[in-house]
Amino acid sequence: MSRSATIRTDVEEAEILAASVRPDNTPQIDTRVEDGAVVTAIERETTGGLRTTVDDYVVNLSVAQRVVQAAKRHADNTKQTDNT
């Protein structure tokens, strides 16, 4: 019997974030975008394995989100500098 979890994260840059975490997917992890949200389904054989994978995924998504936010701030600052 396997364990599973589905994580839905409503974010502004769903396509970019999903693409950022997708390379870490294994055959038991499916990341997609649905209605502007990143949705990731995870399946593992053990509860401990599921917990570890979910924890890793949440950390990776959080880092990806901070990188996207930093890139947007940088792009906004560049635009402001170019317009002055």
Distance bins in CASP14 RR format, pairs under 12 A and 6 or more apart:
PFRMAT RR
TARGET T0000
AUTHOR 0000-0000-0000
RMODE 2
METHOD distances of the structure
MODEL  1
1 43 0 0 0 0 0 1 0 0 0 0 0
1 44 0 0 0 0 0 1 0 0 0 0 0
1 45 0 0 0 0 1 0 0 0 0 0 0
1 46 0 0 0 0 1 0 0 0 0 0 0
1 47 0 0 0 0 0 1 0 0 0 0 0
1 50 0 0 0 0 0 1 0 0 0 0 0
2 28 0 0 0 0 1 0 0 0 0 0 0
2 41 0 0 0 0 0 1 0 0 0 0 0
2 42 0 0 0 0 0 1 0 0 0 0 0
2 43 1 0 1 0 0 0 0 0 0 0 0
2 44 1 0 0 1 0 0 0 0 0 0 0
2 45 1 0 1 0 0 0 0 0 0 0 0
2 46 0 0 0 0 1 0 0 0 0 0 0
2 47 0 0 0 0 0 1 0 0 0 0 0
2 48 0 0 0 0 0 1 0 0 0 0 0
2 49 0 0 0 0 0 1 0 0 0 0 0
2 50 0 0 0 0 1 0 0 0 0 0 0
2 53 0 0 0 0 0 1 0 0 0 0 0
3 28 0 0 0 0 0 1 0 0 0 0 0
3 41 0 0 0 0 0 1 0 0 0 0 0
3 42 0 0 0 0 1 0 0 0 0 0 0
3 43 1 0 0 1 0 0 0 0 0 0 0
3 44 1 0 1 0 0 0 0 0 0 0 0
3 45 1 0 0 1 0 0 0 0 0 0 0
3 46 1 0 0 1 0 0 0 0 0 0 0
3 47 1 0 1 0 0 0 0 0 0 0 0
3 48 1 0 0 1 0 0 0 0 0 0 0
3 49 1 0 0 1 0 0 0 0 0 0 0
3 50 1 0 1 0 0 0 0 0 0 0 0
3 51 0 0 0 0 1 0 0 0 0 0 0
3 52 0 0 0 0 0 1 0 0 0 0 0
3 53 0 0 0 0 1 0 0 0 0 0 0
3 54 0 0 0 0 1 0 0 0 0 0 0
4 28 0 0 0 0 1 0 0 0 0 0 0
4 29 0 0 0 0 0 1 0 0 0 0 0
4 30 0 0 0 0 0 1 0 0 0 0 0
4 40 0 0 0 0 0 1 0 0 0 0 0
4 41 1 0 0 1 0 0 0 0 0 0 0
4 42 1 0 0 1 0 0 0 0 0 0 0
4 43 1 0 1 0 0 0 0 0 0 0 0
4 44 1 0 0 1 0 0 0 0 0 0 0
4 45 0 0 0 0 0 1 0 0 0 0 0
4 46 0 0 0 0 0 1 0 0 0 0 0
4 47 0 0 0 0 0 1 0 0 0 0 0
4 49 0 0 0 0 0 1 0 0 0 0 0
4 50 1 0 0 1 0 0 0 0 0 0 0
4 53 0 0 0 0 0 1 0 0 0 0 0
4 54 0 0 0 0 0 1 0 0 0 0 0
5 28 0 0 0 0 0 1 0 0 0 0 0
5 29 0 0 0 0 0 1 0 0 0 0 0
5 30 0 0 0 0 0 1 0 0 0 0 0
5 39 0 0 0 0 0 1 0 0 0 0 0
5 40 0 0 0 0 1 0 0 0 0 0 0
5 41 1 0 0 1 0 0 0 0 0 0 0
5 42 1 0 1 0 0 0 0 0 0 0 0
5 43 0 0 0 0 1 0 0 0 0 0 0
5 44 0 0 0 0 1 0 0 0 0 0 0
5 47 0 0 0 0 0 1 0 0 0 0 0
5 48 0 0 0 0 0 1 0 0 0 0 0
5 49 0 0 0 0 0 1 0 0 0 0 0
5 50 1 0 0 1 0 0 0 0 0 0 0
5 51 0 0 0 0 1 0 0 0 0 0 0
5 52 0 0 0 0 0 1 0 0 0 0 0
5 53 0 0 0 0 1 0 0 0 0 0 0
5 54 1 0 1 0 0 0 0 0 0 0 0
5 55 0 0 0 0 0 1 0 0 0 0 0
5 57 0 0 0 0 1 0 0 0 0 0 0
5 58 0 0 0 0 0 1 0 0 0 0 0
6 29 0 0 0 0 0 1 0 0 0 0 0
6 30 0 0 0 0 1 0 0 0 0 0 0
6 31 0 0 0 0 0 1 0 0 0 0 0
6 32 0 0 0 0 0 1 0 0 0 0 0
6 34 0 0 0 0 0 1 0 0 0 0 0
6 37 0 0 0 0 0 1 0 0 0 0 0
6 38 0 0 0 0 0 1 0 0 0 0 0
6 39 1 0 0 1 0 0 0 0 0 0 0
6 40 1 0 0 1 0 0 0 0 0 0 0
6 41 1 0 1 0 0 0 0 0 0 0 0
6 42 1 0 0 1 0 0 0 0 0 0 0
6 43 0 0 0 0 1 0 0 0 0 0 0
6 50 0 0 0 0 0 1 0 0 0 0 0
6 54 0 0 0 0 0 1 0 0 0 0 0
6 57 0 0 0 0 0 1 0 0 0 0 0
7 17 0 0 0 0 0 1 0 0 0 0 0
7 18 0 0 0 0 0 1 0 0 0 0 0
7 21 0 0 0 0 0 1 0 0 0 0 0
7 29 0 0 0 0 0 1 0 0 0 0 0
7 30 0 0 0 0 0 1 0 0 0 0 0
7 31 0 0 0 0 1 0 0 0 0 0 0
7 32 0 0 0 0 0 1 0 0 0 0 0
7 34 0 0 0 0 0 1 0 0 0 0 0
7 37 0 0 0 0 1 0 0 0 0 0 0
7 38 1 0 0 1 0 0 0 0 0 0 0
7 39 1 0 0 1 0 0 0 0 0 0 0
7 40 1 0 1 0 0 0 0 0 0 0 0
7 41 0 0 0 0 1 0 0 0 0 0 0
7 42 1 0 0 1 0 0 0 0 0 0 0
7 50 0 0 0 0 0 1 0 0 0 0 0
7 53 0 0 0 0 0 1 0 0 0 0 0
7 54 1 0 0 1 0 0 0 0 0 0 0
7 55 0 0 0 0 0 1 0 0 0 0 0
7 56 0 0 0 0 0 1 0 0 0 0 0
7 57 1 0 0 1 0 0 0 0 0 0 0
7 58 1 0 0 1 0 0 0 0 0 0 0
7 60 0 0 0 0 0 1 0 0 0 0 0
7 61 0 0 0 0 1 0 0 0 0 0 0
7 62 0 0 0 0 0 1 0 0 0 0 0
8 14 0 0 0 0 0 1 0 0 0 0 0
8 18 0 0 0 0 0 1 0 0 0 0 0
8 31 0 0 0 0 0 1 0 0 0 0 0
8 32 0 0 0 0 0 1 0 0 0 0 0
8 33 0 0 0 0 0 1 0 0 0 0 0
8 34 1 0 0 1 0 0 0 0 0 0 0
8 35 0 0 0 0 1 0 0 0 0 0 0
8 36 0 0 0 0 1 0 0 0 0 0 0
8 37 1 0 1 0 0 0 0 0 0 0 0
8 38 1 0 0 1 0 0 0 0 0 0 0
8 39 1 0 1 0 0 0 0 0 0 0 0
8 40 0 0 0 0 1 0 0 0 0 0 0
8 41 0 0 0 0 1 0 0 0 0 0 0
8 61 0 0 0 0 0 1 0 0 0 0 0
9 17 1 0 0 1 0 0 0 0 0 0 0
9 18 0 0 0 0 1 0 0 0 0 0 0
9 21 0 0 0 0 1 0 0 0 0 0 0
9 31 0 0 0 0 0 1 0 0 0 0 0
9 32 0 0 0 0 0 1 0 0 0 0 0
9 33 0 0 0 0 0 1 0 0 0 0 0
9 34 0 0 0 0 0 1 0 0 0 0 0
9 35 0 0 0 0 0 1 0 0 0 0 0
9 36 0 0 0 0 1 0 0 0 0 0 0
9 37 1 0 0 1 0 0 0 0 0 0 0
9 38 1 0 1 0 0 0 0 0 0 0 0
9 39 1 0 0 1 0 0 0 0 0 0 0
9 40 1 0 0 1 0 0 0 0 0 0 0
9 57 0 0 0 0 1 0 0 0 0 0 0
9 58 0 0 0 0 1 0 0 0 0 0 0
9 60 0 0 0 0 0 1 0 0 0 0 0
9 61 1 0 0 1 0 0 0 0 0 0 0
9 62 0 0 0 0 1 0 0 0 0 0 0
9 64 0 0 0 0 0 1 0 0 0 0 0
9 65 0 0 0 0 1 0 0 0 0 0 0
10 17 0 0 0 0 0 1 0 0 0 0 0
10 33 0 0 0 0 0 1 0 0 0 0 0
10 34 0 0 0 0 0 1 0 0 0 0 0
10 35 0 0 0 0 1 0 0 0 0 0 0
10 36 1 0 0 1 0 0 0 0 0 0 0
10 37 1 0 1 0 0 0 0 0 0 0 0
10 38 0 0 0 0 1 0 0 0 0 0 0
10 39 0 0 0 0 1 0 0 0 0 0 0
10 61 0 0 0 0 0 1 0 0 0 0 0
10 65 0 0 0 0 0 1 0 0 0 0 0
11 17 1 0 1 0 0 0 0 0 0 0 0
11 18 0 0 0 0 1 0 0 0 0 0 0
11 20 0 0 0 0 0 1 0 0 0 0 0
11 21 0 0 0 0 0 1 0 0 0 0 0
11 33 0 0 0 0 1 0 0 0 0 0 0
11 35 0 0 0 0 0 1 0 0 0 0 0
11 36 1 0 0 1 0 0 0 0 0 0 0
11 37 1 0 0 1 0 0 0 0 0 0 0
11 38 1 0 0 1 0 0 0 0 0 0 0
11 39 0 0 0 0 0 1 0 0 0 0 0
11 61 0 0 0 0 1 0 0 0 0 0 0
11 62 0 0 0 0 0 1 0 0 0 0 0
11 64 0 0 0 0 1 0 0 0 0 0 0
11 65 1 0 0 1 0 0 0 0 0 0 0
11 66 0 0 0 0 0 1 0 0 0 0 0
11 68 0 0 0 0 1 0 0 0 0 0 0
11 69 0 0 0 0 0 1 0 0 0 0 0
12 36 0 0 0 0 1 0 0 0 0 0 0
12 37 0 0 0 0 0 1 0 0 0 0 0
12 38 0 0 0 0 0 1 0 0 0 0 0
12 65 0 0 0 0 1 0 0 0 0 0 0
12 68 0 0 0 0 1 0 0 0 0 0 0
12 69 0 0 0 0 1 0 0 0 0 0 0
12 72 0 0 0 0 1 0 0 0 0 0 0
13 19 0 0 0 0 1 0 0 0 0 0 0
13 20 0 0 0 0 1 0 0 0 0 0 0
13 33 0 0 0 0 0 1 0 0 0 0 0
13 36 0 0 0 0 1 0 0 0 0 0 0
13 37 0 0 0 0 0 1 0 0 0 0 0
13 38 0 0 0 0 1 0 0 0 0 0 0
13 61 0 0 0 0 0 1 0 0 0 0 0
13 64 0 0 0 0 1 0 0 0 0 0 0
13 65 1 0 0 1 0 0 0 0 0 0 0
13 66 0 0 0 0 0 1 0 0 0 0 0
13 67 0 0 0 0 0 1 0 0 0 0 0
13 68 1 0 1 0 0 0 0 0 0 0 0
13 69 0 0 0 0 1 0 0 0 0 0 0
13 70 0 0 0 0 0 1 0 0 0 0 0
13 71 0 0 0 0 1 0 0 0 0 0 0
13 72 1 0 0 1 0 0 0 0 0 0 0
14 20 0 0 0 0 0 1 0 0 0 0 0
14 21 0 0 0 0 0 1 0 0 0 0 0
14 22 0 0 0 0 0 1 0 0 0 0 0
14 31 0 0 0 0 0 1 0 0 0 0 0
14 32 0 0 0 0 1 0 0 0 0 0 0
14 33 1 0 1 0 0 0 0 0 0 0 0
14 34 0 0 0 0 1 0 0 0 0 0 0
14 35 0 0 0 0 1 0 0 0 0 0 0
14 36 1 0 1 0 0 0 0 0 0 0 0
14 37 1 0 1 0 0 0 0 0 0 0 0
14 38 1 0 1 0 0 0 0 0 0 0 0
14 39 0 0 0 0 1 0 0 0 0 0 0
14 40 0 0 0 0 0 1 0 0 0 0 0
14 61 0 0 0 0 0 1 0 0 0 0 0
14 64 0 0 0 0 0 1 0 0 0 0 0
14 65 0 0 0 0 0 1 0 0 0 0 0
14 68 0 0 0 0 0 1 0 0 0 0 0
15 21 0 0 0 0 0 1 0 0 0 0 0
15 22 0 0 0 0 0 1 0 0 0 0 0
15 31 0 0 0 0 0 1 0 0 0 0 0
15 32 0 0 0 0 0 1 0 0 0 0 0
15 33 1 0 1 0 0 0 0 0 0 0 0
15 34 0 0 0 0 0 1 0 0 0 0 0
15 36 0 0 0 0 1 0 0 0 0 0 0
15 37 0 0 0 0 0 1 0 0 0 0 0
15 38 0 0 0 0 1 0 0 0 0 0 0
15 64 0 0 0 0 0 1 0 0 0 0 0
15 68 0 0 0 0 0 1 0 0 0 0 0
16 22 0 0 0 0 0 1 0 0 0 0 0
16 33 0 0 0 0 1 0 0 0 0 0 0
16 36 0 0 0 0 0 1 0 0 0 0 0
16 38 0 0 0 0 1 0 0 0 0 0 0
16 61 0 0 0 0 0 1 0 0 0 0 0
16 64 1 0 0 1 0 0 0 0 0 0 0
16 65 0 0 0 0 1 0 0 0 0 0 0
16 67 0 0 0 0 1 0 0 0 0 0 0
16 68 1 0 1 0 0 0 0 0 0 0 0
16 69 0 0 0 0 0 1 0 0 0 0 0
16 71 0 0 0 0 1 0 0 0 0 0 0
16 72 0 0 0 0 1 0 0 0 0 0 0
17 31 0 0 0 0 1 0 0 0 0 0 0
17 32 0 0 0 0 0 1 0 0 0 0 0
17 33 0 0 0 0 1 0 0 0 0 0 0
17 36 0 0 0 0 0 1 0 0 0 0 0
17 37 0 0 0 0 1 0 0 0 0 0 0
17 38 1 0 1 0 0 0 0 0 0 0 0
17 39 0 0 0 0 0 1 0 0 0 0 0
17 40 0 0 0 0 0 1 0 0 0 0 0
17 57 0 0 0 0 0 1 0 0 0 0 0
17 60 0 0 0 0 1 0 0 0 0 0 0
17 61 1 0 0 1 0 0 0 0 0 0 0
17 62 0 0 0 0 1 0 0 0 0 0 0
17 63 0 0 0 0 0 1 0 0 0 0 0
17 64 1 0 1 0 0 0 0 0 0 0 0
17 65 1 0 0 1 0 0 0 0 0 0 0
17 66 0 0 0 0 0 1 0 0 0 0 0
17 67 0 0 0 0 1 0 0 0 0 0 0
17 68 1 0 0 1 0 0 0 0 0 0 0
17 69 0 0 0 0 0 1 0 0 0 0 0
17 71 0 0 0 0 0 1 0 0 0 0 0
18 24 0 0 0 0 0 1 0 0 0 0 0
18 25 0 0 0 0 0 1 0 0 0 0 0
18 29 0 0 0 0 0 1 0 0 0 0 0
18 30 0 0 0 0 0 1 0 0 0 0 0
18 31 1 0 1 0 0 0 0 0 0 0 0
18 32 1 0 0 1 0 0 0 0 0 0 0
18 33 1 0 1 0 0 0 0 0 0 0 0
18 34 0 0 0 0 1 0 0 0 0 0 0
18 36 0 0 0 0 1 0 0 0 0 0 0
18 37 0 0 0 0 1 0 0 0 0 0 0
18 38 1 0 1 0 0 0 0 0 0 0 0
18 39 0 0 0 0 1 0 0 0 0 0 0
18 40 0 0 0 0 1 0 0 0 0 0 0
18 57 0 0 0 0 0 1 0 0 0 0 0
18 60 0 0 0 0 0 1 0 0 0 0 0
18 61 0 0 0 0 1 0 0 0 0 0 0
18 64 0 0 0 0 1 0 0 0 0 0 0
18 65 0 0 0 0 0 1 0 0 0 0 0
18 68 0 0 0 0 0 1 0 0 0 0 0
19 25 0 0 0 0 0 1 0 0 0 0 0
19 31 0 0 0 0 1 0 0 0 0 0 0
19 32 0 0 0 0 0 1 0 0 0 0 0
19 33 0 0 0 0 1 0 0 0 0 0 0
19 38 0 0 0 0 1 0 0 0 0 0 0
19 61 0 0 0 0 0 1 0 0 0 0 0
19 64 0 0 0 0 1 0 0 0 0 0 0
19 67 0 0 0 0 0 1 0 0 0 0 0
19 68 0 0 0 0 0 1 0 0 0 0 0
20 31 0 0 0 0 1 0 0 0 0 0 0
20 33 0 0 0 0 0 1 0 0 0 0 0
20 38 0 0 0 0 1 0 0 0 0 0 0
20 40 0 0 0 0 0 1 0 0 0 0 0
20 57 0 0 0 0 0 1 0 0 0 0 0
20 60 1 0 0 1 0 0 0 0 0 0 0
20 61 1 0 0 1 0 0 0 0 0 0 0
20 62 0 0 0 0 0 1 0 0 0 0 0
20 63 0 0 0 0 1 0 0 0 0 0 0
20 64 1 1 0 0 0 0 0 0 0 0 0
20 65 0 0 0 0 1 0 0 0 0 0 0
20 66 0 0 0 0 0 1 0 0 0 0 0
20 67 1 0 0 1 0 0 0 0 0 0 0
20 68 1 0 0 1 0 0 0 0 0 0 0
20 71 0 0 0 0 0 1 0 0 0 0 0
21 29 0 0 0 0 1 0 0 0 0 0 0
21 30 0 0 0 0 0 1 0 0 0 0 0
21 31 1 0 1 0 0 0 0 0 0 0 0
21 32 0 0 0 0 0 1 0 0 0 0 0
21 33 0 0 0 0 0 1 0 0 0 0 0
21 38 1 0 0 1 0 0 0 0 0 0 0
21 39 0 0 0 0 0 1 0 0 0 0 0
21 40 1 0 0 1 0 0 0 0 0 0 0
21 42 0 0 0 0 0 1 0 0 0 0 0
21 53 0 0 0 0 0 1 0 0 0 0 0
21 56 0 0 0 0 1 0 0 0 0 0 0
21 57 1 0 0 1 0 0 0 0 0 0 0
21 58 0 0 0 0 1 0 0 0 0 0 0
21 59 0 0 0 0 0 1 0 0 0 0 0
21 60 1 0 1 0 0 0 0 0 0 0 0
21 61 1 0 1 0 0 0 0 0 0 0 0
21 62 0 0 0 0 0 1 0 0 0 0 0
21 63 0 0 0 0 1 0 0 0 0 0 0
21 64 1 0 1 0 0 0 0 0 0 0 0
21 65 0 0 0 0 1 0 0 0 0 0 0
21 67 0 0 0 0 0 1 0 0 0 0 0
21 68 0 0 0 0 0 1 0 0 0 0 0
22 29 0 0 0 0 1 0 0 0 0 0 0
22 30 0 0 0 0 1 0 0 0 0 0 0
22 31 1 0 1 0 0 0 0 0 0 0 0
22 32 0 0 0 0 1 0 0 0 0 0 0
22 33 0 0 0 0 0 1 0 0 0 0 0
22 38 0 0 0 0 1 0 0 0 0 0 0
22 39 0 0 0 0 0 1 0 0 0 0 0
22 40 0 0 0 0 1 0 0 0 0 0 0
22 57 0 0 0 0 0 1 0 0 0 0 0
22 60 0 0 0 0 0 1 0 0 0 0 0
22 61 0 0 0 0 0 1 0 0 0 0 0
22 64 0 0 0 0 0 1 0 0 0 0 0
23 29 0 0 0 0 0 1 0 0 0 0 0
23 31 0 0 0 0 1 0 0 0 0 0 0
23 60 0 0 0 0 1 0 0 0 0 0 0
23 64 0 0 0 0 0 1 0 0 0 0 0
24 31 0 0 0 0 1 0 0 0 0 0 0
24 40 0 0 0 0 0 1 0 0 0 0 0
24 42 0 0 0 0 0 1 0 0 0 0 0
24 53 0 0 0 0 1 0 0 0 0 0 0
24 56 1 0 0 1 0 0 0 0 0 0 0
24 57 1 0 0 1 0 0 0 0 0 0 0
24 58 0 0 0 0 0 1 0 0 0 0 0
24 59 0 0 0 0 0 1 0 0 0 0 0
24 60 1 0 1 0 0 0 0 0 0 0 0
24 61 0 0 0 0 1 0 0 0 0 0 0
24 63 0 0 0 0 0 1 0 0 0 0 0
24 64 0 0 0 0 1 0 0 0 0 0 0
25 31 1 0 1 0 0 0 0 0 0 0 0
25 32 0 0 0 0 0 1 0 0 0 0 0
25 40 0 0 0 0 1 0 0 0 0 0 0
25 41 0 0 0 0 0 1 0 0 0 0 0
25 42 0 0 0 0 1 0 0 0 0 0 0
25 43 0 0 0 0 0 1 0 0 0 0 0
25 53 0 0 0 0 0 1 0 0 0 0 0
25 56 0 0 0 0 0 1 0 0 0 0 0
25 57 0 0 0 0 1 0 0 0 0 0 0
25 60 0 0 0 0 0 1 0 0 0 0 0
26 40 0 0 0 0 0 1 0 0 0 0 0
26 41 0 0 0 0 0 1 0 0 0 0 0
26 42 0 0 0 0 1 0 0 0 0 0 0
26 43 0 0 0 0 1 0 0 0 0 0 0
26 44 0 0 0 0 1 0 0 0 0 0 0
26 49 0 0 0 0 0 1 0 0 0 0 0
26 53 0 0 0 0 1 0 0 0 0 0 0
26 56 0 0 0 0 0 1 0 0 0 0 0
26 57 0 0 0 0 0 1 0 0 0 0 0
27 41 0 0 0 0 0 1 0 0 0 0 0
27 42 0 0 0 0 0 1 0 0 0 0 0
27 43 0 0 0 0 1 0 0 0 0 0 0
27 44 0 0 0 0 0 1 0 0 0 0 0
28 40 0 0 0 0 0 1 0 0 0 0 0
28 41 0 0 0 0 1 0 0 0 0 0 0
28 42 1 0 0 1 0 0 0 0 0 0 0
28 43 1 0 1 0 0 0 0 0 0 0 0
28 44 1 0 0 1 0 0 0 0 0 0 0
28 45 0 0 0 0 1 0 0 0 0 0 0
28 46 0 0 0 0 0 1 0 0 0 0 0
28 49 0 0 0 0 0 1 0 0 0 0 0
28 50 0 0 0 0 1 0 0 0 0 0 0
28 53 1 0 0 1 0 0 0 0 0 0 0
28 54 0 0 0 0 0 1 0 0 0 0 0
28 57 0 0 0 0 0 1 0 0 0 0 0
29 39 0 0 0 0 0 1 0 0 0 0 0
29 40 1 0 0 1 0 0 0 0 0 0 0
29 41 1 0 0 1 0 0 0 0 0 0 0
29 42 1 0 1 0 0 0 0 0 0 0 0
29 43 1 0 0 1 0 0 0 0 0 0 0
29 44 0 0 0 0 1 0 0 0 0 0 0
29 49 0 0 0 0 0 1 0 0 0 0 0
29 50 0 0 0 0 0 1 0 0 0 0 0
29 53 1 0 0 1 0 0 0 0 0 0 0
29 54 0 0 0 0 0 1 0 0 0 0 0
29 56 0 0 0 0 1 0 0 0 0 0 0
29 57 1 0 0 1 0 0 0 0 0 0 0
29 60 0 0 0 0 0 1 0 0 0 0 0
29 61 0 0 0 0 0 1 0 0 0 0 0
30 38 0 0 0 0 0 1 0 0 0 0 0
30 39 0 0 0 0 1 0 0 0 0 0 0
30 40 1 0 0 1 0 0 0 0 0 0 0
30 41 1 0 1 0 0 0 0 0 0 0 0
30 42 0 0 0 0 1 0 0 0 0 0 0
30 43 0 0 0 0 1 0 0 0 0 0 0
30 57 0 0 0 0 0 1 0 0 0 0 0
31 37 0 0 0 0 0 1 0 0 0 0 0
31 38 1 0 0 1 0 0 0 0 0 0 0
31 39 1 0 0 1 0 0 0 0 0 0 0
31 40 1 0 1 0 0 0 0 0 0 0 0
31 41 0 0 0 0 1 0 0 0 0 0 0
31 42 0 0 0 0 1 0 0 0 0 0 0
31 57 0 0 0 0 1 0 0 0 0 0 0
31 60 0 0 0 0 0 1 0 0 0 0 0
31 61 0 0 0 0 1 0 0 0 0 0 0
31 64 0 0 0 0 0 1 0 0 0 0 0
32 38 1 0 0 1 0 0 0 0 0 0 0
32 39 1 0 1 0 0 0 0 0 0 0 0
32 40 1 0 0 1 0 0 0 0 0 0 0
32 41 0 0 0 0 1 0 0 0 0 0 0
33 39 1 0 0 1 0 0 0 0 0 0 0
33 40 0 0 0 0 0 1 0 0 0 0 0
34 40 0 0 0 0 0 1 0 0 0 0 0
34 41 0 0 0 0 0 1 0 0 0 0 0
37 61 0 0 0 0 0 1 0 0 0 0 0
38 57 0 0 0 0 0 1 0 0 0 0 0
38 58 0 0 0 0 0 1 0 0 0 0 0
38 60 0 0 0 0 0 1 0 0 0 0 0
38 61 1 0 0 1 0 0 0 0 0 0 0
38 62 0 0 0 0 0 1 0 0 0 0 0
38 64 0 0 0 0 1 0 0 0 0 0 0
38 65 0 0 0 0 1 0 0 0 0 0 0
38 68 0 0 0 0 0 1 0 0 0 0 0
39 57 0 0 0 0 0 1 0 0 0 0 0
39 61 0 0 0 0 0 1 0 0 0 0 0
40 53 0 0 0 0 1 0 0 0 0 0 0
40 54 0 0 0 0 1 0 0 0 0 0 0
40 56 0 0 0 0 0 1 0 0 0 0 0
40 57 1 0 0 1 0 0 0 0 0 0 0
40 58 0 0 0 0 1 0 0 0 0 0 0
40 60 0 0 0 0 0 1 0 0 0 0 0
40 61 1 0 0 1 0 0 0 0 0 0 0
40 64 0 0 0 0 0 1 0 0 0 0 0
41 50 0 0 0 0 0 1 0 0 0 0 0
41 53 0 0 0 0 0 1 0 0 0 0 0
41 54 0 0 0 0 0 1 0 0 0 0 0
41 57 0 0 0 0 0 1 0 0 0 0 0
42 48 0 0 0 0 0 1 0 0 0 0 0
42 49 0 0 0 0 1 0 0 0 0 0 0
42 50 1 0 0 1 0 0 0 0 0 0 0
42 51 0 0 0 0 0 1 0 0 0 0 0
42 52 0 0 0 0 0 1 0 0 0 0 0
42 53 1 0 1 0 0 0 0 0 0 0 0
42 54 1 0 0 1 0 0 0 0 0 0 0
42 55 0 0 0 0 0 1 0 0 0 0 0
42 56 0 0 0 0 1 0 0 0 0 0 0
42 57 1 0 0 1 0 0 0 0 0 0 0
42 58 0 0 0 0 0 1 0 0 0 0 0
43 49 0 0 0 0 0 1 0 0 0 0 0
43 50 1 0 0 1 0 0 0 0 0 0 0
43 53 0 0 0 0 1 0 0 0 0 0 0
43 54 0 0 0 0 0 1 0 0 0 0 0
44 50 1 0 1 0 0 0 0 0 0 0 0
44 51 0 0 0 0 1 0 0 0 0 0 0
44 52 0 0 0 0 1 0 0 0 0 0 0
44 53 1 0 1 0 0 0 0 0 0 0 0
44 54 0 0 0 0 1 0 0 0 0 0 0
44 55 0 0 0 0 0 1 0 0 0 0 0
44 56 0 0 0 0 0 1 0 0 0 0 0
44 57 0 0 0 0 0 1 0 0 0 0 0
45 52 0 0 0 0 0 1 0 0 0 0 0
45 53 0 0 0 0 0 1 0 0 0 0 0
46 52 0 0 0 0 1 0 0 0 0 0 0
46 53 0 0 0 0 0 1 0 0 0 0 0
47 53 0 0 0 0 0 1 0 0 0 0 0
47 54 0 0 0 0 0 1 0 0 0 0 0
48 54 0 0 0 0 1 0 0 0 0 0 0
48 55 0 0 0 0 1 0 0 0 0 0 0
48 56 0 0 0 0 0 1 0 0 0 0 0
49 55 0 0 0 0 1 0 0 0 0 0 0
49 56 0 0 0 0 1 0 0 0 0 0 0
49 57 0 0 0 0 0 1 0 0 0 0 0
50 56 0 0 0 0 0 1 0 0 0 0 0
50 57 0 0 0 0 0 1 0 0 0 0 0
51 57 0 0 0 0 0 1 0 0 0 0 0
51 58 0 0 0 0 0 1 0 0 0 0 0
52 58 0 0 0 0 0 1 0 0 0 0 0
52 59 0 0 0 0 0 1 0 0 0 0 0
53 59 0 0 0 0 0 1 0 0 0 0 0
53 60 0 0 0 0 0 1 0 0 0 0 0
54 60 0 0 0 0 0 1 0 0 0 0 0
54 61 0 0 0 0 0 1 0 0 0 0 0
55 61 0 0 0 0 0 1 0 0 0 0 0
55 62 0 0 0 0 0 1 0 0 0 0 0
56 62 0 0 0 0 0 1 0 0 0 0 0
56 63 0 0 0 0 0 1 0 0 0 0 0
57 63 0 0 0 0 0 1 0 0 0 0 0
57 64 0 0 0 0 0 1 0 0 0 0 0
58 64 0 0 0 0 0 1 0 0 0 0 0
58 65 0 0 0 0 0 1 0 0 0 0 0
59 65 0 0 0 0 0 1 0 0 0 0 0
59 66 0 0 0 0 0 1 0 0 0 0 0
60 66 0 0 0 0 0 1 0 0 0 0 0
60 67 0 0 0 0 0 1 0 0 0 0 0
61 67 0 0 0 0 0 1 0 0 0 0 0
61 68 0 0 0 0 0 1 0 0 0 0 0
62 68 0 0 0 0 0 1 0 0 0 0 0
62 69 0 0 0 0 0 1 0 0 0 0 0
63 69 0 0 0 0 0 1 0 0 0 0 0
63 70 0 0 0 0 0 1 0 0 0 0 0
64 70 0 0 0 0 0 1 0 0 0 0 0
64 71 0 0 0 0 0 1 0 0 0 0 0
65 71 0 0 0 0 0 1 0 0 0 0 0
65 72 0 0 0 0 0 1 0 0 0 0 0
66 72 0 0 0 0 0 1 0 0 0 0 0
66 73 0 0 0 0 0 1 0 0 0 0 0
67 73 0 0 0 0 0 1 0 0 0 0 0
67 74 0 0 0 0 0 1 0 0 0 0 0
68 74 0 0 0 0 0 1 0 0 0 0 0
68 75 0 0 0 0 0 1 0 0 0 0 0
69 75 0 0 0 0 0 1 0 0 0 0 0
69 76 0 0 0 0 0 1 0 0 0 0 0
70 76 0 0 0 0 0 1 0 0 0 0 0
70 77 0 0 0 0 0 1 0 0 0 0 0
71 77 0 0 0 0 0 1 0 0 0 0 0
71 78 0 0 0 0 0 1 0 0 0 0 0
72 78 0 0 0 0 0 1 0 0 0 0 0
72 79 0 0 0 0 0 1 0 0 0 0 0
73 79 0 0 0 0 0 1 0 0 0 0 0
73 80 0 0 0 0 0 1 0 0 0 0 0
74 80 0 0 0 0 0 1 0 0 0 0 0
74 81 0 0 0 0 0 1 0 0 0 0 0
75 81 0 0 0 0 0 1 0 0 0 0 0
75 82 0 0 0 0 0 1 0 0 0 0 0
76 82 0 0 0 0 0 1 0 0 0 0 0
76 83 0 0 0 0 0 1 0 0 0 0 0
77 83 0 0 0 0 0 1 0 0 0 0 0
77 84 0 0 0 0 0 1 0 0 0 0 0
78 84 0 0 0 0 0 1 0 0 0 0 0
END
